[in-house]
Amino acid sequence: MIMMLMFFRLVQLVTHRLPALS
């Protein structure tokens, strides 16, 4: 369950960085 939480946080970080990169 902890791994899922970490993965979710990583996805959120990437999602927030994607629009900024574009």
PyMOL Python script that loads the backbone (N, CA, C, O; Angstrom):
from pymol import cmd

cmd.read_pdbstr("""\
ATOM      1  N   MET A   1       0.841  -1.205   0.000  1.00  0.00           N
ATOM      2  CA  MET A   1       0.000   0.000   0.000  1.00  0.00           C
ATOM      3  C   MET A   1       0.882   1.263   0.000  1.00  0.00           C
ATOM      4  O   MET A   1       0.547   2.276  -0.614  1.00  0.00           O
ATOM      5  N   ILE A   2       1.987   1.169   0.690  1.00  0.00           N
ATOM      6  CA  ILE A   2       2.896   2.351   0.737  1.00  0.00           C
ATOM      7  C   ILE A   2       3.455   2.626  -0.667  1.00  0.00           C
ATOM      8  O   ILE A   2       3.602   3.777  -1.077  1.00  0.00           O
ATOM      9  N   MET A   3       3.757   1.561  -1.379  1.00  0.00           N
ATOM     10  CA  MET A   3       4.318   1.736  -2.723  1.00  0.00           C
ATOM     11  C   MET A   3       3.310   2.464  -3.623  1.00  0.00           C
ATOM     12  O   MET A   3       3.679   3.319  -4.428  1.00  0.00           O
ATOM     13  N   MET A   4       2.050   2.109  -3.468  1.00  0.00           N
ATOM     14  CA  MET A   4       1.006   2.744  -4.288  1.00  0.00           C
ATOM     15  C   MET A   4       0.946   4.240  -3.972  1.00  0.00           C
ATOM     16  O   MET A   4       0.796   5.072  -4.866  1.00  0.00           O
ATOM     17  N   LEU A   5       1.065   4.557  -2.703  1.00  0.00           N
ATOM     18  CA  LEU A   5       0.996   5.967  -2.293  1.00  0.00           C
ATOM     19  C   LEU A   5       2.171   6.744  -2.894  1.00  0.00           C
ATOM     20  O   LEU A   5       2.015   7.860  -3.389  1.00  0.00           O
ATOM     21  N   MET A   6       3.347   6.122  -2.835  1.00  0.00           N
ATOM     22  CA  MET A   6       4.542   6.780  -3.395  1.00  0.00           C
ATOM     23  C   MET A   6       4.384   6.973  -4.904  1.00  0.00           C
ATOM     24  O   MET A   6       4.745   8.013  -5.453  1.00  0.00           O
ATOM     25  N   PHE A   7       3.839   5.956  -5.555  1.00  0.00           N
ATOM     26  CA  PHE A   7       3.647   6.044  -7.006  1.00  0.00           C
ATOM     27  C   PHE A   7       2.651   7.148  -7.343  1.00  0.00           C
ATOM     28  O   PHE A   7       2.831   7.897  -8.303  1.00  0.00           O
ATOM     29  N   PHE A   8       1.597   7.232  -6.533  1.00  0.00           N
ATOM     30  CA  PHE A   8       0.573   8.266  -6.765  1.00  0.00           C
ATOM     31  C   PHE A   8       1.188   9.651  -6.633  1.00  0.00           C
ATOM     32  O   PHE A   8       0.878  10.563  -7.400  1.00  0.00           O
ATOM     33  N   ARG A   9       2.074   9.792  -5.636  1.00  0.00           N
ATOM     34  CA  ARG A   9       2.713  11.101  -5.409  1.00  0.00           C
ATOM     35  C   ARG A   9       3.621  11.444  -6.604  1.00  0.00           C
ATOM     36  O   ARG A   9       3.698  12.597  -7.029  1.00  0.00           O
ATOM     37  N   LEU A  10       4.290  10.437  -7.124  1.00  0.00           N
ATOM     38  CA  LEU A  10       5.181  10.663  -8.263  1.00  0.00           C
ATOM     39  C   LEU A  10       4.373  11.105  -9.485  1.00  0.00           C
ATOM     40  O   LEU A  10       4.761  12.022 -10.209  1.00  0.00           O
ATOM     41  N   VAL A  11       3.242  10.431  -9.695  1.00  0.00           N
ATOM     42  CA  VAL A  11       2.377  10.777 -10.832  1.00  0.00           C
ATOM     43  C   VAL A  11       1.878  12.217 -10.688  1.00  0.00           C
ATOM     44  O   VAL A  11       1.835  12.974 -11.657  1.00  0.00           O
ATOM     45  N   GLN A  12       1.501  12.577  -9.458  1.00  0.00           N
ATOM     46  CA  GLN A  12       0.997  13.938  -9.234  1.00  0.00           C
ATOM     47  C   GLN A  12       2.102  14.960  -9.536  1.00  0.00           C
ATOM     48  O   GLN A  12       1.852  16.010 -10.130  1.00  0.00           O
ATOM     49  N   LEU A  13       3.304  14.632  -9.119  1.00  0.00           N
ATOM     50  CA  LEU A  13       4.435  15.554  -9.342  1.00  0.00           C
ATOM     51  C   LEU A  13       4.669  15.724 -10.843  1.00  0.00           C
ATOM     52  O   LEU A  13       4.857  16.839 -11.330  1.00  0.00           O
ATOM     53  N   VAL A  14       4.655  14.614 -11.560  1.00  0.00           N
ATOM     54  CA  VAL A  14       4.878  14.660 -13.017  1.00  0.00           C
ATOM     55  C   VAL A  14       3.747  15.428 -13.698  1.00  0.00           C
ATOM     56  O   VAL A  14       3.973  16.211 -14.621  1.00  0.00           O
ATOM     57  N   THR A  15       2.538  15.188 -13.226  1.00  0.00           N
ATOM     58  CA  THR A  15       1.377  15.873 -13.832  1.00  0.00           C
ATOM     59  C   THR A  15       1.475  17.378 -13.638  1.00  0.00           C
ATOM     60  O   THR A  15       1.080  18.152 -14.510  1.00  0.00           O
ATOM     61  N   HIS A  16       2.001  17.785 -12.500  1.00  0.00           N
ATOM     62  CA  HIS A  16       2.130  19.222 -12.231  1.00  0.00           C
ATOM     63  C   HIS A  16       3.298  19.815 -13.015  1.00  0.00           C
ATOM     64  O   HIS A  16       3.306  20.999 -13.351  1.00  0.00           O
ATOM     65  N   ARG A  17       4.280  18.965 -13.297  1.00  0.00           N
ATOM     66  CA  ARG A  17       5.467  19.443 -14.010  1.00  0.00           C
ATOM     67  C   ARG A  17       5.220  19.458 -15.524  1.00  0.00           C
ATOM     68  O   ARG A  17       5.835  20.238 -16.252  1.00  0.00           O
ATOM     69  N   LEU A  18       4.329  18.601 -15.982  1.00  0.00           N
ATOM     70  CA  LEU A  18       4.058  18.498 -17.430  1.00  0.00           C
ATOM     71  C   LEU A  18       3.589  19.837 -18.001  1.00  0.00           C
ATOM     72  O   LEU A  18       4.189  20.323 -18.960  1.00  0.00           O
ATOM     73  N   PRO A  19       2.547  20.444 -17.453  1.00  0.00           N
ATOM     74  CA  PRO A  19       2.048  21.721 -17.980  1.00  0.00           C
ATOM     75  C   PRO A  19       3.106  22.821 -17.894  1.00  0.00           C
ATOM     76  O   PRO A  19       3.161  23.698 -18.756  1.00  0.00           O
ATOM     77  N   ALA A  20       3.929  22.777 -16.878  1.00  0.00           N
ATOM     78  CA  ALA A  20       4.968  23.808 -16.716  1.00  0.00           C
ATOM     79  C   ALA A  20       6.050  23.632 -17.780  1.00  0.00           C
ATOM     80  O   ALA A  20       6.651  24.603 -18.239  1.00  0.00           O
ATOM     81  N   LEU A  21       6.286  22.385 -18.158  1.00  0.00           N
ATOM     82  CA  LEU A  21       7.334  22.108 -19.152  1.00  0.00           C
ATOM     83  C   LEU A  21       6.865  22.541 -20.549  1.00  0.00           C
ATOM     84  O   LEU A  21       7.648  23.054 -21.348  1.00  0.00           O
ATOM     85  N   SER A  22       5.605  22.329 -20.820  1.00  0.00           N
ATOM     86  CA  SER A  22       5.055  22.663 -22.147  1.00  0.00           C
ATOM     87  C   SER A  22       5.151  24.158 -22.388  1.00  0.00           C
ATOM     88  O   SER A  22       4.743  24.640 -23.444  1.00  0.00           O
TER      89      SER A  22
END
""", "prot")
cmd.dss("prot")
cmd.show_as("cartoon", "prot")
cmd.util.cbc("prot")
cmd.orient("prot")
